[in-house]
Amino acid sequence: MDSHFFTTEQCRGARAMLGWSQAELAKAAKVSRQTIADFERGAHVPISNNLTSIITAFQEAGIEFIRENGGGVGVRFKKAMPRGG
């Protein structure tokens, strides 16, 4: 995914789908929690390598990002996730 098309809403949505806190995402992406917090509140976009690390962490956890194609951006699991518990 081109990081120029990754939105704060997709970041928050992907975290919610995985049940991750900002700290958990930061650990998975090897960035600071403040980097995640600043991005999600729209304070600034992380530097390119940090943004790529965030996207990669989500993708490795099974998340896929959907570009704006007239219907809005989105986020989904790459494959059906097992149900139950």
C-alpha distances in whole Angstrom, upper triangle without the diagonal:
4,6,9,8,8,12,15,15,12,13,17,16,14,17,20,18,19,22,21,22,21,23,21,18,19,21,18,16,19,19,22,22,23,20,18,21,21,17,18,21,20,22,19,16,16,16,13,13,14,11,9,12,11,8,9,12,11,9,13,15,14,11,9,7,9,9,12,14,18,18,16,12,12,12,14,14,13,17,20,21,25,27,30,31
4,5,6,7,11,14,16,13,14,18,18,16,19,21,21,21,24,23,24,22,24,23,19,20,22,19,17,19,19,21,22,22,19,18,21,20,16,18,21,19,20,17,14,14,14,10,12,13,10,9,12,12,9,11,14,14,13,16,18,17,15,12,10,11,9,12,14,18,18,16,13,14,14,16,18,17,21,24,25,28,31,34,34
4,5,5,9,11,13,11,11,15,16,15,17,20,20,20,22,20,21,19,21,20,16,17,19,17,14,17,16,18,19,19,15,14,17,16,13,14,17,15,17,14,10,10,10,8,10,10,7,6,10,10,8,10,13,13,12,15,17,17,14,13,10,12,11,13,16,19,19,16,13,14,14,17,18,18,22,24,25,29,31,33,34
4,6,8,11,13,12,13,16,17,17,19,21,22,22,24,23,23,21,23,23,19,19,22,21,17,20,18,20,21,20,16,16,18,17,13,15,17,14,16,13,10,11,11,9,12,13,9,10,13,13,11,14,16,16,16,19,20,20,17,15,12,13,10,12,15,17,18,15,12,14,15,18,20,20,24,27,28,31,33,36,36
4,6,10,11,10,11,14,15,14,17,19,19,20,23,21,22,20,23,23,19,20,23,21,18,21,20,21,21,21,18,16,18,17,13,14,17,14,17,14,11,13,14,12,15,15,11,11,14,13,11,14,16,15,15,18,19,18,15,13,9,9,7,8,11,14,14,11,9,11,12,15,18,18,22,24,25,29,30,33,34
4,7,8,7,8,11,11,11,13,16,16,17,19,18,18,16,19,19,15,16,19,17,15,18,17,18,18,18,15,13,15,14,11,11,14,12,15,13,10,11,13,11,13,12,9,10,12,10,8,12,13,12,12,16,16,16,13,11,8,9,8,10,14,16,15,12,9,10,10,13,16,16,20,22,23,26,28,30,31
4,5,5,6,9,10,11,13,14,15,17,18,17,17,15,19,19,15,16,20,18,16,19,17,18,17,17,14,12,13,13,9,8,11,9,13,11,9,11,14,14,16,14,10,12,14,12,10,14,15,13,15,18,18,18,14,13,10,11,10,11,14,16,15,11,8,9,10,14,17,18,22,23,23,27,28,30,31
4,5,5,6,9,10,11,12,14,16,16,15,15,12,16,17,13,15,18,17,15,18,16,16,14,14,12,9,10,10,6,5,7,7,10,10,9,11,14,15,16,14,11,14,15,11,11,15,15,13,16,19,18,18,15,15,12,13,13,14,18,18,17,13,11,11,11,15,18,20,23,24,24,27,28,30,30
4,5,5,6,8,10,10,12,14,15,15,15,14,17,17,15,16,20,19,17,20,19,19,17,17,15,12,12,13,10,7,9,10,13,14,13,15,18,18,19,17,14,16,17,13,13,16,16,14,16,19,18,17,14,14,11,12,12,13,16,17,15,11,9,8,9,13,16,18,21,22,22,25,25,27,28
4,6,5,6,8,10,10,12,14,13,14,13,17,16,13,15,18,17,15,19,18,18,17,17,15,12,14,14,11,9,12,12,16,15,13,15,17,17,18,16,12,14,15,11,10,13,13,10,12,15,14,14,10,10,7,9,10,11,15,16,14,11,8,6,6,10,12,14,18,19,19,22,23,25,26
4,5,5,6,9,10,11,12,11,11,10,13,13,10,12,15,13,12,15,14,15,13,14,12,9,10,12,9,7,11,11,14,13,12,12,15,15,16,13,10,12,12,9,8,12,11,9,12,14,13,14,10,11,9,12,13,15,18,20,18,15,11,10,9,11,13,15,19,20,19,22,23,25,25
4,6,5,6,9,10,10,9,10,9,13,13,10,13,16,15,14,17,16,16,13,14,13,10,10,12,10,7,10,11,14,15,14,15,18,18,19,16,14,16,15,12,12,15,13,11,14,16,15,15,12,13,12,14,16,17,20,21,19,15,13,11,10,12,14,17,20,20,19,22,22,24,24
4,5,5,6,9,10,10,11,12,15,14,12,15,18,16,16,19,19,19,17,18,17,13,14,16,13,10,13,15,18,18,17,18,21,20,21,18,16,17,17,13,12,15,14,11,13,16,14,13,10,11,10,12,14,15,18,19,16,13,11,8,7,9,11,14,17,17,16,19,19,21,22
4,5,5,6,8,8,11,11,14,12,10,13,15,13,13,17,17,18,16,18,16,12,14,16,14,12,15,16,19,19,17,17,20,19,19,16,14,15,14,11,10,12,10,7,10,12,10,10,7,9,9,11,14,16,19,21,18,15,12,9,6,8,9,12,14,15,14,17,18,20,20
4,5,5,6,5,7,8,10,9,7,11,13,11,12,15,15,15,13,15,14,11,12,15,13,11,14,16,18,18,17,17,20,20,19,16,14,16,14,11,11,13,11,8,12,13,10,11,10,12,12,15,17,19,22,24,21,18,15,13,10,11,12,15,17,17,15,18,18,20,20
4,5,5,6,8,10,13,11,11,14,16,15,16,19,18,18,16,18,17,14,14,17,15,12,15,17,20,21,20,20,23,23,23,20,18,19,18,14,15,16,14,11,14,16,13,13,11,14,14,16,19,20,23,24,21,18,16,13,11,11,12,15,17,16,15,17,17,18,18
4,6,8,11,13,15,13,12,16,17,15,16,20,20,21,18,21,20,16,17,20,18,15,18,20,23,23,22,22,24,24,24,21,19,19,18,15,14,16,13,10,12,14,10,10,9,11,12,14,18,19,22,23,20,18,15,12,9,8,8,12,13,13,11,13,14,15,16
4,5,9,11,13,10,10,13,14,12,14,17,18,19,17,19,19,15,17,20,18,16,19,21,23,23,22,21,24,23,22,20,18,18,16,13,13,14,11,9,11,12,8,9,8,12,14,16,20,22,24,26,23,21,18,15,11,10,9,12,13,13,11,13,14,15,15
4,7,10,11,9,10,13,14,13,15,18,18,18,16,18,19,15,16,19,18,16,18,21,23,24,23,22,25,25,24,21,20,20,18,15,16,17,14,12,15,15,11,13,12,15,17,19,22,24,27,28,25,23,20,17,14,13,13,16,17,16,14,15,15,15,15
4,7,8,6,6,10,10,10,12,14,14,14,12,15,15,12,13,16,16,14,17,19,21,21,20,19,22,22,21,18,17,18,16,13,14,15,11,10,14,14,11,13,12,16,17,20,22,24,27,29,26,23,20,18,15,15,14,17,18,19,16,18,18,19,18
4,5,5,6,9,10,11,12,14,13,12,9,12,13,10,10,14,14,12,14,17,18,19,19,18,21,22,21,17,17,19,16,13,15,16,13,13,16,16,14,16,15,18,19,22,24,26,29,30,28,25,22,19,17,18,18,20,22,22,20,21,22,22,20
4,5,5,6,9,10,10,12,10,9,6,9,9,6,7,11,11,9,12,14,15,16,15,14,17,19,18,14,14,16,14,11,14,15,12,12,16,17,15,17,16,18,18,21,23,25,28,30,27,24,21,19,17,19,19,21,24,24,22,24,25,25,24
4,5,5,6,9,10,10,9,8,5,9,10,8,9,13,13,13,15,17,18,18,18,16,18,20,18,15,15,17,14,12,15,16,13,14,17,17,15,18,18,21,21,24,26,28,31,33,31,28,24,22,20,21,21,23,25,26,23,25,26,26,24
4,5,5,6,9,10,10,10,8,12,12,10,12,15,15,14,17,19,20,20,19,17,19,20,18,15,15,16,13,11,14,14,10,11,15,14,12,15,15,18,19,23,25,27,30,32,30,27,23,21,18,19,18,20,22,23,20,22,22,23,21
4,5,5,6,8,8,9,8,11,10,8,10,13,12,12,15,17,18,17,16,14,16,17,15,12,12,13,10,7,10,11,7,8,12,12,10,13,13,15,16,19,21,24,27,29,27,24,20,18,16,17,16,18,20,21,19,22,23,24,23
4,6,5,6,5,5,5,8,8,7,9,12,12,12,15,17,17,16,15,12,14,15,13,10,11,12,9,8,11,12,9,11,14,14,13,16,16,18,18,22,23,26,29,31,29,26,23,21,19,20,20,21,24,25,23,25,26,27,26
4,5,5,7,8,8,12,11,10,13,16,15,16,19,20,20,20,18,15,17,17,15,12,14,14,10,10,13,12,9,12,15,13,13,16,17,19,20,24,26,28,31,34,32,29,25,23,21,21,20,22,24,25,23,25,26,27,25
4,6,8,10,11,14,13,11,15,17,16,16,20,21,21,20,18,16,17,17,14,12,12,12,9,8,10,9,6,8,11,9,9,13,13,16,17,21,23,26,29,31,30,27,23,21,18,18,17,18,20,22,20,22,24,25,23
4,6,9,10,12,10,10,13,15,14,15,18,19,19,17,15,12,13,13,10,8,9,9,5,5,8,7,5,8,11,10,11,14,14,16,16,20,21,24,27,30,28,25,22,20,18,19,18,19,21,23,22,24,26,28,27
4,7,9,12,10,11,14,15,15,16,19,20,20,18,16,13,13,14,11,8,11,11,7,8,11,11,9,12,14,13,14,17,17,19,20,24,25,28,31,33,32,29,25,24,21,22,22,22,25,27,25,27,29,30,29
4,7,8,7,8,11,12,12,14,16,17,16,14,13,10,11,12,10,7,9,11,8,8,12,12,11,13,16,16,16,19,18,20,20,23,24,26,30,32,31,28,24,23,21,23,23,24,26,28,27,29,31,32,31
4,5,5,7,9,10,11,13,15,16,15,14,13,11,12,14,13,9,12,14,11,11,14,15,13,15,19,19,18,22,21,23,22,25,26,28,32,34,32,29,25,25,23,25,25,26,29,30,28,31,32,33,31
4,5,5,6,9,10,11,12,14,14,14,14,12,14,16,15,12,13,15,13,11,15,16,14,15,19,19,18,21,20,22,21,24,25,27,31,32,31,27,24,23,21,23,23,25,28,29,27,29,30,31,29
4,5,5,6,8,10,11,12,11,11,12,10,13,16,15,12,13,16,15,13,16,18,16,17,21,22,21,24,22,24,23,25,26,27,31,32,31,27,24,24,23,25,26,28,30,32,30,32,33,34,32
4,6,5,6,9,10,11,10,9,9,7,9,12,12,8,9,13,11,10,13,15,14,15,18,19,19,22,20,21,20,23,23,24,28,30,29,25,22,22,20,23,24,25,28,30,29,31,32,34,33
4,6,5,6,9,10,10,10,9,8,12,13,13,10,9,12,11,8,11,14,12,13,16,17,17,19,17,18,17,20,21,22,26,27,26,22,19,19,17,20,21,22,25,27,25,28,29,30,29
4,5,5,6,9,8,10,11,10,14,16,17,13,13,16,15,12,15,18,16,16,19,21,20,22,20,21,20,22,22,24,27,28,27,23,20,20,19,21,23,25,28,29,27,30,30,31,30
4,6,5,6,5,6,8,8,12,15,16,12,12,16,15,13,16,18,18,18,21,22,22,24,21,22,20,22,22,23,27,28,27,23,20,21,20,23,25,27,30,31,30,33,33,34,34
4,6,5,6,5,5,7,10,12,14,11,9,13,13,11,13,16,15,15,18,20,20,21,18,19,17,19,18,19,23,24,23,20,17,17,17,20,22,24,27,28,27,31,31,33,32
4,5,8,9,9,10,14,15,17,14,12,15,15,12,13,17,16,15,18,20,19,20,17,18,16,18,18,19,22,23,22,18,16,15,15,18,20,22,25,26,25,28,29,30,30
4,6,8,10,12,16,18,19,16,15,18,18,15,17,20,19,18,22,24,23,24,21,21,19,21,20,21,24,25,23,20,18,18,18,21,24,26,29,30,29,32,32,33,33
4,5,7,10,14,16,18,15,13,17,18,15,17,20,20,19,22,24,24,25,21,21,19,20,19,19,23,23,22,18,17,18,18,22,24,26,30,31,30,33,34,35,35
4,7,10,13,15,18,15,14,18,18,16,18,21,21,21,24,26,26,27,24,24,22,23,22,22,26,26,26,22,20,21,22,25,27,29,32,34,33,36,36,38,38
4,6,9,12,14,12,11,15,16,14,16,19,19,20,22,24,24,26,23,23,20,22,20,21,25,26,25,22,19,21,21,24,26,28,31,33,32,36,36,38,38
4,7,8,11,9,8,11,13,12,13,16,17,17,19,21,22,23,20,20,17,19,18,19,22,24,24,20,17,18,19,22,24,25,29,31,30,33,35,37,36
4,6,8,6,6,9,10,9,11,14,15,16,18,19,20,22,20,20,18,20,19,21,24,26,26,22,19,20,19,22,24,25,28,30,30,33,34,36,36
4,6,5,6,9,10,11,12,14,16,17,19,20,22,23,21,21,19,21,20,22,26,28,28,24,21,22,22,24,26,26,29,32,31,35,36,38,38
4,5,5,6,9,10,11,12,14,16,16,18,20,21,19,19,17,19,18,20,23,26,26,23,20,21,20,23,24,24,27,30,30,33,35,38,37
4,5,5,6,9,10,10,12,14,15,16,18,20,19,19,18,20,20,23,26,28,28,25,22,22,21,23,23,23,26,29,29,32,34,36,36
4,5,5,6,9,10,11,13,14,15,17,19,17,18,17,20,20,22,26,28,28,24,21,21,19,21,22,22,26,28,27,30,32,34,33
4,5,5,6,9,10,11,12,14,16,17,15,15,14,16,16,19,22,24,24,21,17,17,16,19,19,20,23,26,25,29,30,33,32
4,5,5,6,9,10,10,12,14,15,14,14,13,16,16,19,22,25,24,21,18,17,16,18,18,18,22,24,24,27,30,32,32
4,6,5,6,9,10,10,12,14,13,14,14,18,18,21,24,27,26,23,20,19,17,18,18,18,21,24,23,26,28,30,30
4,5,5,6,9,10,11,13,11,12,12,16,17,19,23,25,24,21,17,16,14,16,16,16,20,22,21,24,26,28,27
4,5,5,6,9,10,11,9,9,9,12,13,17,19,22,21,18,15,13,11,13,13,14,17,20,19,23,25,27,27
4,5,5,6,8,10,9,10,11,14,16,19,22,25,24,21,18,16,14,14,14,13,16,19,19,22,24,27,27
4,6,5,6,9,9,11,12,16,18,21,24,27,25,22,19,17,14,14,13,13,16,18,17,20,22,24,24
4,5,5,7,5,8,9,13,15,18,21,24,22,19,16,13,10,11,10,11,13,16,15,18,20,22,22
4,5,5,5,6,8,12,14,18,20,23,22,19,16,14,11,10,9,8,11,14,14,17,20,22,23
4,5,7,9,12,16,18,22,24,27,25,23,20,17,14,13,11,10,12,15,14,17,19,22,22
4,6,9,12,16,19,22,24,27,25,23,19,16,13,11,9,9,11,13,11,14,16,18,18
4,7,10,13,17,20,22,24,22,20,17,14,11,9,6,5,7,10,9,12,15,18,18
4,7,10,13,16,18,21,19,17,14,11,7,6,5,6,9,11,11,14,16,19,20
4,7,10,13,15,18,16,14,11,9,6,5,6,5,9,12,13,16,19,22,23
4,7,10,12,15,13,11,8,6,5,6,9,9,12,15,16,20,21,24,26
4,7,8,11,10,8,5,5,6,8,11,11,14,16,18,21,23,26,28
4,6,9,9,7,5,7,9,11,14,14,18,20,21,25,27,30,31
4,6,6,5,4,8,11,14,17,17,20,22,24,28,29,32,34
4,5,6,7,10,13,15,18,18,21,22,25,28,29,33,35
4,6,9,11,15,17,20,21,23,24,27,30,31,34,36
4,7,9,12,14,18,19,21,22,24,27,28,31,33
4,7,10,13,17,18,21,22,23,27,27,30,32
4,7,10,14,15,18,20,21,24,25,28,30
4,7,11,12,15,16,17,21,22,25,26
4,7,9,12,13,14,18,19,22,23
4,6,9,9,10,14,15,18,20
4,5,7,7,11,13,16,18
4,7,9,12,15,18,20
4,6,9,12,16,18
4,6,9,13,15
4,6,10,12
4,7,9
4,7
4
